[in-house]
Amino acid sequence: MFAAACLRPASQIYELTEWGRESEILFQVLGRWACRSPTMQPGMPMSNASVILSMRTMIDRSRIGDMNATIGLRLGDEEFRLVIKGGDFTAGRGEAAGADVIFSGDPNALAGLIYGGLAFEDVAAALQVDGNRTLAERFVRLFPLPPKAPATATPSSG
């Protein structure tokens, strides 16, 4: 399910094989289900990979409309390229340069902007936005969280 590529003698990077990538839909359904937990709190720390995977999971394709854009992310030492075209969305590692919008900085500030209801001004110290600002504002609204599941009462002992 995983293929390894050797970078240096002491390190390896693992990547899903094509067969392994077929399982992504299962994890997306599980991720959307987990987001509905009454105890799940947006704003918890996320890694770069978690932010990208969450976007691939939470994208609401009905909100894309006629949007065609390339979004670049520079999160720490890593770069990602997101493409919105023809109603579809792809996200993965790639060069951010040349994108219509580039977000640079803290992945948790980006997650707060997308999922936490923060405004661009709220994250300005931790996240730089270059490029088409109108497109950036439209982009961050493509990932709504589902409504919370009802909290269940625990049986009382008495």
C-alpha contacts under 8 A as a table, 3 or more apart, distances in Angstrom:
res1	aa1	res2	aa2	distance
1	M	16	L	6.05
1	M	17	T	5.59
1	M	19	W	6.55
1	M	20	G	5.00
2	F	14	Y	6.14
2	F	15	E	5.53
2	F	16	L	4.61
2	F	17	T	5.49
2	F	20	G	7.01
3	A	14	Y	5.73
3	A	15	E	5.40
3	A	16	L	6.18
3	A	17	T	6.02
4	A	12	Q	6.26
4	A	13	I	5.76
4	A	14	Y	4.64
4	A	15	E	6.40
5	A	12	Q	5.83
5	A	13	I	5.58
5	A	14	Y	6.59
5	A	15	E	7.98
6	C	9	P	6.91
6	C	11	S	6.49
6	C	12	Q	4.78
6	C	13	I	6.67
7	L	11	S	6.14
7	L	12	Q	5.93
7	L	13	I	7.33
8	R	11	S	5.36
8	R	12	Q	7.23
16	L	19	W	7.64
16	L	20	G	5.19
16	L	21	R	5.87
17	T	20	G	4.98
17	T	21	R	6.19
18	E	21	R	5.08
18	E	22	E	6.57
19	W	22	E	5.36
19	W	23	S	7.51
20	G	23	S	5.66
20	G	24	E	7.65
21	R	24	E	5.50
22	E	25	I	6.99
23	S	26	L	5.49
23	S	27	F	6.93
24	E	27	F	5.24
24	E	28	Q	6.20
25	I	28	Q	4.96
25	I	29	V	6.26
26	L	29	V	5.34
26	L	30	L	6.31
27	F	30	L	4.91
27	F	31	G	5.87
28	Q	31	G	4.90
28	Q	32	R	6.16
28	Q	56	R	7.76
28	Q	57	T	4.83
28	Q	58	M	7.85
29	V	32	R	5.26
29	V	33	W	6.21
29	V	57	T	7.67
30	L	33	W	5.02
30	L	34	A	6.07
31	G	34	A	5.03
31	G	35	C	6.21
31	G	54	S	7.77
31	G	57	T	6.85
32	R	35	C	5.21
32	R	36	R	6.86
32	R	57	T	6.97
32	R	58	M	6.87
32	R	146	P	7.22
33	W	36	R	5.53
33	W	37	S	7.42
34	A	37	S	5.51
34	A	40	M	7.71
35	C	40	M	6.30
35	C	145	L	7.00
35	C	146	P	6.88
35	C	148	K	7.37
36	R	40	M	7.21
36	R	145	L	7.96
36	R	146	P	6.12
36	R	147	P	6.03
36	R	148	K	4.21
36	R	149	A	5.20
37	S	40	M	5.25
37	S	148	K	5.90
37	S	149	A	5.83
38	P	148	K	5.54
38	P	149	A	5.85
38	P	150	P	6.64
38	P	151	A	5.72
41	Q	44	M	6.69
42	P	112	G	7.51
42	P	115	Y	6.44
42	P	116	G	5.68
43	G	108	N	7.27
43	G	111	A	7.16
43	G	112	G	5.86
43	G	115	Y	7.67
43	G	116	G	6.06
44	M	108	N	7.92
45	P	108	N	5.99
46	M	50	S	5.71
46	M	51	V	6.27
46	M	107	P	6.98
46	M	108	N	5.98
46	M	111	A	7.80
47	S	50	S	5.06
47	S	51	V	6.32
47	S	107	P	6.86
47	S	108	N	7.78
48	N	51	V	5.23
48	N	52	I	6.42
48	N	75	L	6.65
48	N	78	E	7.92
48	N	107	P	5.89
49	A	52	I	5.21
49	A	53	L	6.07
50	S	53	L	5.07
50	S	54	S	5.87
51	V	54	S	5.11
51	V	55	M	6.29
51	V	107	P	6.80
51	V	111	A	6.60
52	I	55	M	5.21
52	I	56	R	6.36
52	I	91	A	6.76
52	I	92	G	7.20
53	L	56	R	5.07
53	L	57	T	6.15
54	S	57	T	4.93
54	S	58	M	5.88
55	M	58	M	5.16
55	M	59	I	5.69
55	M	91	A	8.00
55	M	143	F	6.66
56	R	59	I	5.86
56	R	89	F	7.58
56	R	90	T	7.26
56	R	91	A	6.72
58	M	143	F	5.16
58	M	144	P	6.71
58	M	145	L	6.96
59	I	89	F	7.75
59	I	142	L	5.69
59	I	143	F	4.69
59	I	144	P	7.41
60	D	63	R	5.64
60	D	64	I	7.25
60	D	142	L	5.68
60	D	143	F	5.85
60	D	144	P	7.04
61	R	64	I	5.26
61	R	65	G	7.73
61	R	87	G	6.32
61	R	88	D	6.85
61	R	89	F	7.72
61	R	142	L	7.56
62	S	65	G	6.46
62	S	87	G	7.86
63	R	142	L	5.85
64	I	67	M	5.55
64	I	84	I	7.66
64	I	87	G	5.79
64	I	88	D	7.85
64	I	142	L	6.82
65	G	87	G	6.34
66	D	86	G	7.15
66	D	87	G	7.06
67	M	84	I	6.68
67	M	85	K	6.67
67	M	86	G	7.66
67	M	87	G	7.44
68	N	83	V	7.68
68	N	84	I	5.19
68	N	85	K	4.52
68	N	86	G	6.84
69	A	83	V	5.98
69	A	84	I	5.16
69	A	85	K	6.57
69	A	99	A	7.77
69	A	100	D	6.29
70	T	81	R	6.97
70	T	82	L	5.68
70	T	83	V	4.61
70	T	84	I	6.30
70	T	99	A	4.97
70	T	100	D	5.43
70	T	101	V	6.94
71	I	81	R	5.90
71	I	82	L	4.93
71	I	83	V	6.34
71	I	96	A	7.24
71	I	99	A	5.27
71	I	100	D	5.94
71	I	101	V	5.04
71	I	102	I	5.85
71	I	103	F	7.80
72	G	79	E	7.25
72	G	80	F	5.80
72	G	81	R	4.79
72	G	82	L	6.26
72	G	95	E	7.15
72	G	96	A	3.96
72	G	97	A	6.83
72	G	98	G	7.96
72	G	99	A	5.38
72	G	100	D	7.64
72	G	101	V	6.12
72	G	102	I	4.41
72	G	103	F	6.27
73	L	79	E	5.49
73	L	80	F	4.97
73	L	81	R	6.41
73	L	82	L	7.97
73	L	96	A	5.77
73	L	102	I	5.59
73	L	103	F	4.92
73	L	104	S	5.90
74	R	77	D	7.11
74	R	78	E	5.87
74	R	79	E	4.60
74	R	80	F	6.64
74	R	96	A	6.69
74	R	102	I	7.33
74	R	103	F	6.20
74	R	104	S	4.52
74	R	105	G	6.36
75	L	78	E	5.35
75	L	79	E	6.26
75	L	103	F	7.98
75	L	104	S	5.85
75	L	105	G	5.22
75	L	106	D	5.97
75	L	107	P	5.84
76	G	104	S	7.95
76	G	105	G	6.32
76	G	106	D	6.98
78	E	93	R	7.82
79	E	93	R	6.01
79	E	94	G	5.79
79	E	95	E	5.76
79	E	96	A	5.90
80	F	91	A	7.14
80	F	92	G	5.54
80	F	93	R	4.19
80	F	94	G	4.59
80	F	95	E	6.07
80	F	96	A	5.97
81	R	91	A	5.97
81	R	92	G	5.83
81	R	93	R	5.97
81	R	94	G	4.85
81	R	95	E	6.02
81	R	96	A	5.58
81	R	99	A	7.82
82	L	89	F	7.19
82	L	90	T	5.63
82	L	91	A	4.30
82	L	92	G	6.56
83	V	88	D	7.97
83	V	89	F	5.69
83	V	90	T	5.28
83	V	91	A	6.49
84	I	87	G	6.79
84	I	88	D	5.68
84	I	89	F	4.65
84	I	90	T	6.72
85	K	88	D	5.39
85	K	89	F	6.67
96	A	99	A	5.92
96	A	102	I	6.59
97	A	102	I	7.73
99	A	102	I	6.24
99	A	131	G	7.98
100	D	131	G	5.73
100	D	132	N	6.20
100	D	135	L	7.99
101	V	129	V	6.99
101	V	130	D	5.66
101	V	131	G	4.48
101	V	132	N	5.68
101	V	133	R	7.47
101	V	135	L	7.29
101	V	136	A	6.27
102	I	128	Q	7.97
102	I	129	V	5.78
102	I	130	D	5.16
102	I	131	G	6.42
103	F	110	L	7.81
103	F	127	L	6.62
103	F	128	Q	5.70
103	F	129	V	4.73
103	F	130	D	6.58
104	S	127	L	5.59
104	S	128	Q	5.07
104	S	129	V	6.53
105	G	109	A	7.69
105	G	126	A	5.78
105	G	127	L	4.60
105	G	128	Q	6.31
106	D	109	A	5.30
106	D	110	L	6.64
106	D	126	A	5.69
106	D	127	L	5.94
107	P	110	L	5.05
107	P	111	A	6.20
108	N	111	A	4.88
108	N	112	G	6.01
109	A	112	G	4.97
109	A	113	L	6.21
109	A	123	V	5.75
109	A	126	A	6.23
109	A	127	L	6.19
110	L	113	L	5.04
110	L	114	I	6.23
110	L	123	V	7.84
110	L	127	L	6.90
111	A	114	I	5.05
111	A	115	Y	5.64
111	A	116	G	6.85
112	G	115	Y	5.34
112	G	116	G	4.25
112	G	117	G	6.50
112	G	118	L	5.71
112	G	123	V	7.98
113	L	116	G	5.82
113	L	117	G	5.85
113	L	118	L	4.73
113	L	119	A	6.18
113	L	120	F	6.79
113	L	123	V	7.32
113	L	140	V	6.89
114	I	117	G	6.68
114	I	118	L	7.58
114	I	140	V	4.98
114	I	141	R	6.67
114	I	143	F	6.61
114	I	144	P	7.94
115	Y	118	L	7.92
115	Y	143	F	7.21
115	Y	144	P	6.96
115	Y	145	L	6.81
118	L	122	D	5.95
118	L	123	V	7.27
119	A	122	D	5.14
119	A	123	V	6.94
120	F	123	V	5.51
120	F	124	A	6.08
121	E	124	A	5.10
122	D	125	A	7.80
123	V	126	A	5.43
123	V	127	L	5.69
124	A	127	L	5.28
124	A	128	Q	6.23
125	A	128	Q	7.62
129	V	133	R	7.54
129	V	136	A	7.80
130	D	133	R	7.43
131	G	136	A	7.97
132	N	135	L	5.36
132	N	136	A	6.30
133	R	136	A	4.89
133	R	137	E	6.19
134	T	137	E	5.19
134	T	138	R	6.29
135	L	138	R	5.05
135	L	139	F	5.98
136	A	139	F	5.01
136	A	140	V	6.43
137	E	140	V	5.62
137	E	141	R	6.94
138	R	141	R	5.51
138	R	142	L	7.13
139	F	142	L	5.59
140	V	143	F	6.65
141	R	144	P	6.70
